Amino acid sequence: MCGIVAAVTRYNIINILLEGIKKLEYRGYDSSGLAVVDHKNNIIRIRCVGKVNELIKEVNKKKISGHIGMAHTRWATHGKISKENTHPHISSNIIVVHNGVINNNSILRVFLKKQGYIFYSDTDTEVIAHLLHWEQNKKKDSLQQTIRKSIKKLHGNYSMVVIDKNNPFQLIAARSGSPLVIGLGEEGNFIASDQIALLHITKRFVYLEEGDVAIVKKKEINIFNRKNFKIERKVTISNLQYKSAKKGKYSHYMEKEIYEQPISIRNTLKHYLKENNSIYFPELESKEKNIFYHAEHIQIVACGTSYNAALVSKYWFESLANIPCDVEIASEFSSRKLAVRKKSFLITLSQSGETADTLSALRYAKKLGYLGNLTICNMEGSSLVKESDFHILTQAGIEIGVASTKSFTTQLTVLLMLVAKIADFKKKYFISKKIIHSLSTLPSQIEKILKKNELIKTIANKLSNKKNILFLGRGEYYPIAIEGALKIKEIAYIHAEAYPAGELKHGPLALIDENMTVIIIAPKNLLLEKIQNNIKEICLRGGLIYVFSDQDFDCEDNVHIIKLPKVQELIAPIFYIIPLQLLAYYIALSKGKNIDQPRHLAKSVTVE
Ligand code: HGA
């Protein structure tokens, strides 16, 4: 969602702002803008609806320069997508970019209008700009004090960066809700929504915490915590590679990330397997921390693709580790009165670690008496990592494509390793041994299926004009069907729905006719016979069927089998998502869609 980049340096910052905001495109946005204070102390602001490239063109035409300024990509929440609503917003000498939502903005707007302020946009952010200006002029306070006073009046989330044109030597950042990171440079300092925006300039970062206000100057930074005490925050040296945020030989980040899965899974396995092939999750090792030993129930909370990964793991936790597991969508979990099971342990899953709904769920759960909580996440230093008792980082590397791929398969890898670890705690060593052995075969099996891309491309071309697709699976392949349908919806804009195959007769069978395409995931297992019956039921009613299986079937003309290699049953759910990811990718490609930045979607969903 919204992306922020700001800089104060000895040199012209225009290119830093533009390059930084370009790097944040992956978060999803509708419009972008930039403002600098130039050498004559004028505020120069340029804003455009559409892609950052439009902004770059406009900025280059106007040949502007400045040593302090900010840029923003806006994912609209308040006020339609328009130039007027695009950030930065200005109130006289105050310039603001903001990520979040101000819930009481209407009341504040009425109040500020009464004070004589004229609004040029419909955003909640312009309310912040005028409020800051009003507070500043009431008492002639410093900008830092003004911000402190103003944020007390804001209900909601307000991660923001502010510049006062009358003191154009400092950026002030305030964090609430969405992340902000300070990048430390040699000849200046920077602020961004995430480190990816700044990796081309620095590797040294300071993460702001909830409630922090930071004063960032060319040569120094000062941070004040929620209670307004000056505080030192740790400097983190990032090990993320700038080059891994590039597409390289691939046409899209999503394509690159699909093909990177064997490496990401290998890296994840290598990271948590010791030489003797035992699993080592550093935070779960010590006896007193070994809460899983005591846990009698696992509650997983997540959104989107992470939720689908959690659903798969439910089957594993229950069948392999014999521990009851429930999975719930984060936004639902945090908005209802819960009855917490006895000795229940909470797990949150998120690629970015900043998913607002999942964070709210964690904060809510902390008040409810769970045994403890663990987050499985791809981003070190993220809010979920900081706020959870324990964390396990997936080793997927930077994921830029909005439609998650490698974060899904590395989450599943970690979840299956966690199941093995719990089996170890319960002294069921044969289970953990089997899991580890199966997982070690996974990367090379995925390499094999990735070579089938031409076959999948042919099917994709046939499906690209479809309006509806039904996905079916049984057991742990049902969540894989859900994830396959989600990929198609996200990037190919085709209505796709997933059902447990057994539910067919209870409703969806009514949808079957010659216009309905049905994709079925049917590897050889105990449920195969039942799913073969489902295939017949659809076949008789004329639906066009594609079956992904390691088996041959006796079938009619309207059934197409996509024969896949046999893999070990434990890892097969992870394996079967790969052809479905490729299918969604190639359908979107043949439809000419914006694969890496699908309409209306954002990578890191930082508002609830
Ligand atoms: N509420 C502001 C900012 C939106 C946002 O943070 N999106 O991620 C707006 O609508 O401009």
Residues whose N, C-alpha, C, O or C-beta is under 5 A from the ligand:
A	BS01	HGA	M1 C2 W75 A76 T77 H78 N85 H98 N99 G100 V101 T123 D124 T125
